Amino acid sequence: MLIKEFKTPLSGKSVFVGPDSKEDITIMAIESSCDETACAIVKNGREVLANVVASQIKTHQQFGGVVPEVAAREHLESINLVIAEAFEQSGVKPDELTAIAATVGPGLVGSLLVGLNAAKALAVTYDKPFIGVNHLNAHVCANYIDTELKPPMIALLISGGHTQIIKVDSYLEQEILGETIDDATGEAYDKVARLLGLPYPGGLNLDRMAPSGNPKAYILPQAKVDGRYDFSFSGLKTAVLNLTRKLEKELGYIPKEDVAASFQECITSTLFKKTLKAAEDFGIKQIVLGGGVAANSEIRKKFFSLEDKGYKIFAPAMKYCTDNAAMIASSAYFLANTMDSLDIEVFSRC
């Protein structure tokens, strides 16, 4: 059965969480793994009652990227405000919650500690079970929000720090089929964006620029790796660096739109081909996207074109692609990769 027994920290009362519960499950979740301070309240893993996010983009723009120490301080300033706003937005009272969840990792340690300690404090204060959540699993679970999606499915997880193809056999059973052996998709986007002089967040601004260029202007390499479903993007990044230097020397300037479009075509084609190959190999007709880069316009365009070939494609709403707490609550509800000890510590990498 898809249900798990949790204990309240003070009274030791048994609380059951999961899709097979006979009662409605309402979970408050906190997410603070990087540069968004977020709190959400979600009913039965799919219905969002409140979703509050305090972004730090403007703070980190001046540095050209996220500064961990600055991010942690910003979380400390925002955490109580987003929790209060989530309660107000949802109309849910603390005693009406079933459980409290929080991101345990991976992420920036200082940032994670702010959210985790806040969640633990809430769990003890209101005597609610605590559920720790793996941030990567939560990105996949974002697809359950406002949908009736059920496994099996192939998931493409693409974020600033991770790129993985995951075979999801059930809510609880997952297998990583392939992953990046060097740069993640988001890293590659941000590094190329910096080469082109684009401001932070680089990946988003490159995606906005690319449609103005010619995706066939320059042929860039798609790395060959040993694993059938693995990725490598460091060579692509180097190829773009060499290309920009060559263009600047020969032309006296860099045709940024064409370089951006060519890079985007190369990397999105790689992601598309390998994910589709996994779906074909395992005979799975559902493909889902997850992670911040799942908001990319070209990636969505390529994958949703598969619906004409009989595939069902899911991608979270834009507000659930980037880091948010609604996906943390959904992951806690569906129980995959969850931890229930108040003694749990954060981790920076998987």
ZIBEL-V507572 format. One record per helix or strand of 3 or more residues. SS is the DSSP state (H for helix, E for strand). FROM is the first residue (numbers start at 1). TO is the last residue. If there is no record, write none. Layout:
ss from to
SS FROM TO
SS FROM TO
This chain:
ss from to
E 4 7
E 14 17
E 26 31
E 36 43
E 47 55
H 57 61
H 68 90
H 94 96
E 99 105
H 109 126
E 129 134
H 135 144
E 153 158
E 163 168
E 174 180
H 185 195
H 202 210
H 234 251
H 256 282
E 286 290
H 292 295
H 297 309
E 312 315
H 318 321
H 326 334
